[in-house]
Amino acid sequence: MARDTGEDRDPAQGGEDGVEASHEPRECMPCRGTGEVISHLGGTASTVTCPWCGGGGVRVADVNAQARWLDADSAGAEADTPAEPAA
């Protein structure tokens, strides 16, 4: 019979240590903690500040890095909508 040592448990699943570990600052995964990502926007690769961590290299909770693009798309769609003809 195998003995459960608890070493193979995922700390994110809870437990005494899991609660503490889930609230510690974590490395930003998109930039791997560097604070910069490579953008190919416009067809040419360039290094830009990571929009997920703001350049700090540490993950920021509840950040939607693509929100400004979604907002710009919805504003652009309204601008492209033809105006109603005058009566």
LUMLUM-59847 format. One record per atom (N, C-alpha, C): residue number from 0; residue in one letter; atom name; x, y, z. Coordinates in steps of 0.1 Angstrom, whole numbers. Example, Ala and Ser with C-alpha at 12.3 -4.5 7.8 and 13.67 -1.06 7.14 Angstrom:
<sites>
<site resi="0" resn="a" name="N" c1="132" c2="-57" c3="78"/>
<site resi="0" resn="a" name="CA" c1="123" c2="-45" c3="78"/>
<site resi="0" resn="a" name="C" c1="132" c2="-33" c3="78"/>
<site resi="1" resn="s" name="N" c1="128" c2="-22" c3="71"/>
<site resi="1" resn="s" name="CA" c1="137" c2="-11" c3="71"/>
<site resi="1" resn="s" name="C" c1="129" c2="0" c3="79"/>
</sites>
This chain:
<sites>
<site resi="0" resn="m" name="N" c1="8" c2="-12" c3="0"/>
<site resi="0" resn="m" name="CA" c1="0" c2="0" c3="0"/>
<site resi="0" resn="m" name="C" c1="9" c2="12" c3="0"/>
<site resi="1" resn="a" name="N" c1="6" c2="22" c3="-9"/>
<site resi="1" resn="a" name="CA" c1="14" c2="34" c3="-11"/>
<site resi="1" resn="a" name="C" c1="10" c2="44" c3="0"/>
<site resi="2" resn="r" name="N" c1="20" c2="51" c3="5"/>
<site resi="2" resn="r" name="CA" c1="18" c2="61" c3="15"/>
<site resi="2" resn="r" name="C" c1="17" c2="75" c3="8"/>
<site resi="3" resn="d" name="N" c1="7" c2="83" c3="11"/>
<site resi="3" resn="d" name="CA" c1="5" c2="96" c3="5"/>
<site resi="3" resn="d" name="C" c1="13" c2="106" c3="13"/>
<site resi="4" resn="t" name="N" c1="24" c2="111" c3="6"/>
<site resi="4" resn="t" name="CA" c1="33" c2="121" c3="12"/>
<site resi="4" resn="t" name="C" c1="28" c2="135" c3="10"/>
<site resi="5" resn="g" name="N" c1="19" c2="137" c3="0"/>
<site resi="5" resn="g" name="CA" c1="15" c2="150" c3="-3"/>
<site resi="5" resn="g" name="C" c1="24" c2="158" c3="-13"/>
<site resi="6" resn="e" name="N" c1="35" c2="152" c3="-17"/>
<site resi="6" resn="e" name="CA" c1="45" c2="158" c3="-25"/>
<site resi="6" resn="e" name="C" c1="40" c2="160" c3="-40"/>
<site resi="7" resn="d" name="N" c1="31" c2="151" c3="-44"/>
<site resi="7" resn="d" name="CA" c1="26" c2="152" c3="-58"/>
<site resi="7" resn="d" name="C" c1="13" c2="160" c3="-59"/>
<site resi="8" resn="r" name="N" c1="9" c2="167" c3="-49"/>
<site resi="8" resn="r" name="CA" c1="-3" c2="175" c3="-49"/>
<site resi="8" resn="r" name="C" c1="0" c2="189" c3="-56"/>
<site resi="9" resn="d" name="N" c1="-10" c2="194" c3="-63"/>
<site resi="9" resn="d" name="CA" c1="-8" c2="207" c3="-69"/>
<site resi="9" resn="d" name="C" c1="-12" c2="218" c3="-58"/>
<site resi="10" resn="p" name="N" c1="-3" c2="227" c3="-55"/>
<site resi="10" resn="p" name="CA" c1="-6" c2="237" c3="-45"/>
<site resi="10" resn="p" name="C" c1="-17" c2="246" c3="-49"/>
<site resi="11" resn="a" name="N" c1="-20" c2="247" c3="-62"/>
<site resi="11" resn="a" name="CA" c1="-31" c2="256" c3="-66"/>
<site resi="11" resn="a" name="C" c1="-45" c2="250" c3="-63"/>
<site resi="12" resn="q" name="N" c1="-45" c2="237" c3="-59"/>
<site resi="12" resn="q" name="CA" c1="-57" c2="230" c3="-56"/>
<site resi="12" resn="q" name="C" c1="-62" c2="232" c3="-42"/>
<site resi="13" resn="g" name="N" c1="-55" c2="240" c3="-34"/>
<site resi="13" resn="g" name="CA" c1="-59" c2="243" c3="-21"/>
<site resi="13" resn="g" name="C" c1="-50" c2="236" c3="-11"/>
<site resi="14" resn="g" name="N" c1="-55" c2="235" c3="1"/>
<site resi="14" resn="g" name="CA" c1="-47" c2="230" c3="12"/>
<site resi="14" resn="g" name="C" c1="-40" c2="241" c3="19"/>
<site resi="15" resn="e" name="N" c1="-33" c2="237" c3="30"/>
<site resi="15" resn="e" name="CA" c1="-26" c2="248" c3="38"/>
<site resi="15" resn="e" name="C" c1="-16" c2="256" c3="30"/>
<site resi="16" resn="d" name="N" c1="-7" c2="249" c3="22"/>
<site resi="16" resn="d" name="CA" c1="3" c2="256" c3="15"/>
<site resi="16" resn="d" name="C" c1="-3" c2="262" c3="2"/>
<site resi="17" resn="g" name="N" c1="-13" c2="256" c3="-4"/>
<site resi="17" resn="g" name="CA" c1="-19" c2="261" c3="-16"/>
<site resi="17" resn="g" name="C" c1="-25" c2="275" c3="-15"/>
<site resi="18" resn="v" name="N" c1="-31" c2="278" c3="-4"/>
<site resi="18" resn="v" name="CA" c1="-37" c2="291" c3="-2"/>
<site resi="18" resn="v" name="C" c1="-27" c2="302" c3="-2"/>
<site resi="19" resn="e" name="N" c1="-16" c2="300" c3="4"/>
<site resi="19" resn="e" name="CA" c1="-5" c2="309" c3="5"/>
<site resi="19" resn="e" name="C" c1="2" c2="311" c3="-9"/>
<site resi="20" resn="a" name="N" c1="4" c2="300" c3="-16"/>
<site resi="20" resn="a" name="CA" c1="12" c2="300" c3="-28"/>
<site resi="20" resn="a" name="C" c1="4" c2="307" c3="-39"/>
<site resi="21" resn="s" name="N" c1="-9" c2="306" c3="-39"/>
<site resi="21" resn="s" name="CA" c1="-17" c2="311" c3="-50"/>
<site resi="21" resn="s" name="C" c1="-18" c2="326" c3="-49"/>
<site resi="22" resn="h" name="N" c1="-14" c2="333" c3="-38"/>
<site resi="22" resn="h" name="CA" c1="-15" c2="347" c3="-37"/>
<site resi="22" resn="h" name="C" c1="-2" c2="354" c3="-38"/>
<site resi="23" resn="e" name="N" c1="9" c2="347" c3="-40"/>
<site resi="23" resn="e" name="CA" c1="22" c2="353" c3="-42"/>
<site resi="23" resn="e" name="C" c1="24" c2="358" c3="-56"/>
<site resi="24" resn="p" name="N" c1="31" c2="369" c3="-58"/>
<site resi="24" resn="p" name="CA" c1="34" c2="374" c3="-71"/>
<site resi="24" resn="p" name="C" c1="40" c2="363" c3="-80"/>
<site resi="25" resn="r" name="N" c1="36" c2="362" c3="-92"/>
<site resi="25" resn="r" name="CA" c1="41" c2="352" c3="-101"/>
<site resi="25" resn="r" name="C" c1="47" c2="359" c3="-113"/>
<site resi="26" resn="e" name="N" c1="57" c2="352" c3="-119"/>
<site resi="26" resn="e" name="CA" c1="63" c2="357" c3="-131"/>
<site resi="26" resn="e" name="C" c1="53" c2="358" c3="-143"/>
<site resi="27" resn="c" name="N" c1="53" c2="369" c3="-150"/>
<site resi="27" resn="c" name="CA" c1="45" c2="371" c3="-162"/>
<site resi="27" resn="c" name="C" c1="48" c2="360" c3="-172"/>
<site resi="28" resn="m" name="N" c1="39" c2="352" c3="-176"/>
<site resi="28" resn="m" name="CA" c1="42" c2="342" c3="-186"/>
<site resi="28" resn="m" name="C" c1="43" c2="347" c3="-200"/>
<site resi="29" resn="p" name="N" c1="36" c2="357" c3="-205"/>
<site resi="29" resn="p" name="CA" c1="38" c2="361" c3="-219"/>
<site resi="29" resn="p" name="C" c1="52" c2="367" c3="-221"/>
<site resi="30" resn="c" name="N" c1="58" c2="374" c3="-212"/>
<site resi="30" resn="c" name="CA" c1="71" c2="379" c3="-214"/>
<site resi="30" resn="c" name="C" c1="82" c2="372" c3="-207"/>
<site resi="31" resn="r" name="N" c1="78" c2="361" c3="-199"/>
<site resi="31" resn="r" name="CA" c1="87" c2="353" c3="-191"/>
<site resi="31" resn="r" name="C" c1="95" c2="361" c3="-181"/>
<site resi="32" resn="g" name="N" c1="89" c2="372" c3="-176"/>
<site resi="32" resn="g" name="CA" c1="95" c2="380" c3="-166"/>
<site resi="32" resn="g" name="C" c1="104" c2="391" c3="-171"/>
<site resi="33" resn="t" name="N" c1="106" c2="392" c3="-184"/>
<site resi="33" resn="t" name="CA" c1="115" c2="402" c3="-189"/>
<site resi="33" resn="t" name="C" c1="109" c2="416" c3="-190"/>
<site resi="34" resn="g" name="N" c1="95" c2="417" c3="-190"/>
<site resi="34" resn="g" name="CA" c1="88" c2="430" c3="-191"/>
<site resi="34" resn="g" name="C" c1="87" c2="435" c3="-206"/>
<site resi="35" resn="e" name="N" c1="92" c2="427" c3="-215"/>
<site resi="35" resn="e" name="CA" c1="91" c2="430" c3="-229"/>
<site resi="35" resn="e" name="C" c1="86" c2="418" c3="-238"/>
<site resi="36" resn="v" name="N" c1="79" c2="421" c3="-248"/>
<site resi="36" resn="v" name="CA" c1="75" c2="411" c3="-258"/>
<site resi="36" resn="v" name="C" c1="78" c2="416" c3="-272"/>
<site resi="37" resn="i" name="N" c1="79" c2="407" c3="-281"/>
<site resi="37" resn="i" name="CA" c1="81" c2="410" c3="-295"/>
<site resi="37" resn="i" name="C" c1="68" c2="411" c3="-302"/>
<site resi="38" resn="s" name="N" c1="65" c2="423" c3="-308"/>
<site resi="38" resn="s" name="CA" c1="53" c2="425" c3="-315"/>
<site resi="38" resn="s" name="C" c1="56" c2="425" c3="-330"/>
<site resi="39" resn="h" name="N" c1="47" c2="419" c3="-338"/>
<site resi="39" resn="h" name="CA" c1="48" c2="419" c3="-352"/>
<site resi="39" resn="h" name="C" c1="38" c2="428" c3="-359"/>
<site resi="40" resn="l" name="N" c1="32" c2="437" c3="-351"/>
<site resi="40" resn="l" name="CA" c1="22" c2="446" c3="-355"/>
<site resi="40" resn="l" name="C" c1="27" c2="455" c3="-366"/>
<site resi="41" resn="g" name="N" c1="21" c2="456" c3="-377"/>
<site resi="41" resn="g" name="CA" c1="27" c2="464" c3="-388"/>
<site resi="41" resn="g" name="C" c1="36" c2="457" c3="-397"/>
<site resi="42" resn="g" name="N" c1="39" c2="444" c3="-394"/>
<site resi="42" resn="g" name="CA" c1="47" c2="436" c3="-403"/>
<site resi="42" resn="g" name="C" c1="61" c2="435" c3="-400"/>
<site resi="43" resn="t" name="N" c1="66" c2="444" c3="-391"/>
<site resi="43" resn="t" name="CA" c1="80" c2="444" c3="-387"/>
<site resi="43" resn="t" name="C" c1="81" c2="440" c3="-372"/>
<site resi="44" resn="a" name="N" c1="90" c2="431" c3="-369"/>
<site resi="44" resn="a" name="CA" c1="92" c2="428" c3="-355"/>
<site resi="44" resn="a" name="C" c1="98" c2="439" c3="-347"/>
<site resi="45" resn="s" name="N" c1="92" c2="442" c3="-335"/>
<site resi="45" resn="s" name="CA" c1="98" c2="452" c3="-326"/>
<site resi="45" resn="s" name="C" c1="96" c2="448" c3="-312"/>
<site resi="46" resn="t" name="N" c1="104" c2="452" c3="-303"/>
<site resi="46" resn="t" name="CA" c1="103" c2="449" c3="-289"/>
<site resi="46" resn="t" name="C" c1="95" c2="460" c3="-282"/>
<site resi="47" resn="v" name="N" c1="84" c2="456" c3="-275"/>
<site resi="47" resn="v" name="CA" c1="75" c2="466" c3="-269"/>
<site resi="47" resn="v" name="C" c1="73" c2="462" c3="-254"/>
<site resi="48" resn="t" name="N" c1="69" c2="471" c3="-246"/>
<site resi="48" resn="t" name="CA" c1="66" c2="468" c3="-232"/>
<site resi="48" resn="t" name="C" c1="54" c2="458" c3="-231"/>
<site resi="49" resn="c" name="N" c1="56" c2="448" c3="-223"/>
<site resi="49" resn="c" name="CA" c1="46" c2="438" c3="-221"/>
<site resi="49" resn="c" name="C" c1="32" c2="444" c3="-216"/>
<site resi="50" resn="p" name="N" c1="21" c2="442" c3="-224"/>
<site resi="50" resn="p" name="CA" c1="9" c2="448" c3="-220"/>
<site resi="50" resn="p" name="C" c1="2" c2="440" c3="-208"/>
<site resi="51" resn="w" name="N" c1="7" c2="428" c3="-205"/>
<site resi="51" resn="w" name="CA" c1="1" c2="420" c3="-194"/>
<site resi="51" resn="w" name="C" c1="6" c2="424" c3="-181"/>
<site resi="52" resn="c" name="N" c1="19" c2="428" c3="-180"/>
<site resi="52" resn="c" name="CA" c1="25" c2="431" c3="-167"/>
<site resi="52" resn="c" name="C" c1="29" c2="446" c3="-167"/>
<site resi="53" resn="g" name="N" c1="28" c2="453" c3="-178"/>
<site resi="53" resn="g" name="CA" c1="32" c2="467" c3="-178"/>
<site resi="53" resn="g" name="C" c1="47" c2="469" c3="-177"/>
<site resi="54" resn="g" name="N" c1="55" c2="459" c3="-180"/>
<site resi="54" resn="g" name="CA" c1="69" c2="460" c3="-180"/>
<site resi="54" resn="g" name="C" c1="76" c2="456" c3="-167"/>
<site resi="55" resn="g" name="N" c1="67" c2="452" c3="-157"/>
<site resi="55" resn="g" name="CA" c1="73" c2="448" c3="-144"/>
<site resi="55" resn="g" name="C" c1="78" c2="434" c3="-143"/>
<site resi="56" resn="g" name="N" c1="74" c2="426" c3="-152"/>
<site resi="56" resn="g" name="CA" c1="78" c2="412" c3="-152"/>
<site resi="56" resn="g" name="C" c1="70" c2="403" c3="-142"/>
<site resi="57" resn="v" name="N" c1="61" c2="409" c3="-135"/>
<site resi="57" resn="v" name="CA" c1="52" c2="401" c3="-125"/>
<site resi="57" resn="v" name="C" c1="38" c2="402" c3="-130"/>
<site resi="58" resn="r" name="N" c1="31" c2="391" c3="-130"/>
<site resi="58" resn="r" name="CA" c1="17" c2="390" c3="-134"/>
<site resi="58" resn="r" name="C" c1="8" c2="399" c3="-126"/>
<site resi="59" resn="v" name="N" c1="0" c2="407" c3="-133"/>
<site resi="59" resn="v" name="CA" c1="-10" c2="416" c3="-126"/>
<site resi="59" resn="v" name="C" c1="-23" c2="409" c3="-128"/>
<site resi="60" resn="a" name="N" c1="-31" c2="408" c3="-117"/>
<site resi="60" resn="a" name="CA" c1="-44" c2="402" c3="-117"/>
<site resi="60" resn="a" name="C" c1="-54" c2="410" c3="-125"/>
<site resi="61" resn="d" name="N" c1="-63" c2="403" c3="-132"/>
<site resi="61" resn="d" name="CA" c1="-74" c2="409" c3="-139"/>
<site resi="61" resn="d" name="C" c1="-70" c2="419" c3="-150"/>
<site resi="62" resn="v" name="N" c1="-59" c2="416" c3="-157"/>
<site resi="62" resn="v" name="CA" c1="-55" c2="425" c3="-168"/>
<site resi="62" resn="v" name="C" c1="-60" c2="419" c3="-181"/>
<site resi="63" resn="n" name="N" c1="-67" c2="427" c3="-189"/>
<site resi="63" resn="n" name="CA" c1="-71" c2="422" c3="-202"/>
<site resi="63" resn="n" name="C" c1="-62" c2="430" c3="-212"/>
<site resi="64" resn="a" name="N" c1="-51" c2="425" c3="-216"/>
<site resi="64" resn="a" name="CA" c1="-41" c2="432" c3="-225"/>
<site resi="64" resn="a" name="C" c1="-47" c2="435" c3="-238"/>
<site resi="65" resn="q" name="N" c1="-58" c2="428" c3="-242"/>
<site resi="65" resn="q" name="CA" c1="-63" c2="431" c3="-255"/>
<site resi="65" resn="q" name="C" c1="-75" c2="440" c3="-255"/>
<site resi="66" resn="a" name="N" c1="-79" c2="445" c3="-243"/>
<site resi="66" resn="a" name="CA" c1="-91" c2="454" c3="-242"/>
<site resi="66" resn="a" name="C" c1="-90" c2="466" c3="-251"/>
<site resi="67" resn="r" name="N" c1="-79" c2="472" c3="-252"/>
<site resi="67" resn="r" name="CA" c1="-78" c2="484" c3="-260"/>
<site resi="67" resn="r" name="C" c1="-80" c2="481" c3="-275"/>
<site resi="68" resn="w" name="N" c1="-76" c2="469" c3="-279"/>
<site resi="68" resn="w" name="CA" c1="-79" c2="466" c3="-293"/>
<site resi="68" resn="w" name="C" c1="-94" c2="463" c3="-295"/>
<site resi="69" resn="l" name="N" c1="-100" c2="457" c3="-285"/>
<site resi="69" resn="l" name="CA" c1="-115" c2="455" c3="-286"/>
<site resi="69" resn="l" name="C" c1="-122" c2="468" c3="-286"/>
<site resi="70" resn="d" name="N" c1="-118" c2="477" c3="-278"/>
<site resi="70" resn="d" name="CA" c1="-124" c2="490" c3="-277"/>
<site resi="70" resn="d" name="C" c1="-122" c2="498" c3="-290"/>
<site resi="71" resn="a" name="N" c1="-110" c2="497" c3="-296"/>
<site resi="71" resn="a" name="CA" c1="-107" c2="504" c3="-309"/>
<site resi="71" resn="a" name="C" c1="-116" c2="498" c3="-320"/>
<site resi="72" resn="d" name="N" c1="-117" c2="484" c3="-320"/>
<site resi="72" resn="d" name="CA" c1="-125" c2="478" c3="-330"/>
<site resi="72" resn="d" name="C" c1="-140" c2="482" c3="-330"/>
<site resi="73" resn="s" name="N" c1="-145" c2="483" c3="-318"/>
<site resi="73" resn="s" name="CA" c1="-159" c2="487" c3="-317"/>
<site resi="73" resn="s" name="C" c1="-161" c2="502" c3="-320"/>
<site resi="74" resn="a" name="N" c1="-151" c2="510" c3="-317"/>
<site resi="74" resn="a" name="CA" c1="-152" c2="524" c3="-321"/>
<site resi="74" resn="a" name="C" c1="-151" c2="526" c3="-336"/>
<site resi="75" resn="g" name="N" c1="-142" c2="517" c3="-342"/>
<site resi="75" resn="g" name="CA" c1="-140" c2="518" c3="-356"/>
<site resi="75" resn="g" name="C" c1="-152" c2="513" c3="-364"/>
<site resi="76" resn="a" name="N" c1="-159" c2="503" c3="-358"/>
<site resi="76" resn="a" name="CA" c1="-171" c2="498" c3="-365"/>
<site resi="76" resn="a" name="C" c1="-182" c2="508" c3="-365"/>
<site resi="77" resn="e" name="N" c1="-183" c2="516" c3="-354"/>
<site resi="77" resn="e" name="CA" c1="-193" c2="527" c3="-354"/>
<site resi="77" resn="e" name="C" c1="-189" c2="538" c3="-364"/>
<site resi="78" resn="a" name="N" c1="-177" c2="541" c3="-366"/>
<site resi="78" resn="a" name="CA" c1="-172" c2="551" c3="-375"/>
<site resi="78" resn="a" name="C" c1="-175" c2="546" c3="-390"/>
<site resi="79" resn="d" name="N" c1="-174" c2="533" c3="-392"/>
<site resi="79" resn="d" name="CA" c1="-175" c2="528" c3="-406"/>
<site resi="79" resn="d" name="C" c1="-190" c2="526" c3="-409"/>
<site resi="80" resn="t" name="N" c1="-199" c2="527" c3="-400"/>
<site resi="80" resn="t" name="CA" c1="-213" c2="526" c3="-402"/>
<site resi="80" resn="t" name="C" c1="-218" c2="538" c3="-410"/>
<site resi="81" resn="p" name="N" c1="-224" c2="536" c3="-421"/>
<site resi="81" resn="p" name="CA" c1="-229" c2="548" c3="-429"/>
<site resi="81" resn="p" name="C" c1="-240" c2="555" c3="-421"/>
<site resi="82" resn="a" name="N" c1="-240" c2="568" c3="-423"/>
<site resi="82" resn="a" name="CA" c1="-249" c2="577" c3="-417"/>
<site resi="82" resn="a" name="C" c1="-263" c2="575" c3="-423"/>
<site resi="83" resn="e" name="N" c1="-273" c2="577" c3="-416"/>
<site resi="83" resn="e" name="CA" c1="-287" c2="577" c3="-421"/>
<site resi="83" resn="e" name="C" c1="-289" c2="589" c3="-431"/>
<site resi="84" resn="p" name="N" c1="-295" c2="586" c3="-442"/>
<site resi="84" resn="p" name="CA" c1="-297" c2="598" c3="-451"/>
<site resi="84" resn="p" name="C" c1="-307" c2="607" c3="-445"/>
<site resi="85" resn="a" name="N" c1="-305" c2="620" c3="-448"/>
<site resi="85" resn="a" name="CA" c1="-314" c2="631" c3="-443"/>
<site resi="85" resn="a" name="C" c1="-327" c2="630" c3="-450"/>
<site resi="86" resn="a" name="N" c1="-338" c2="632" c3="-442"/>
<site resi="86" resn="a" name="CA" c1="-351" c2="631" c3="-448"/>
<site resi="86" resn="a" name="C" c1="-355" c2="644" c3="-455"/>
</sites>
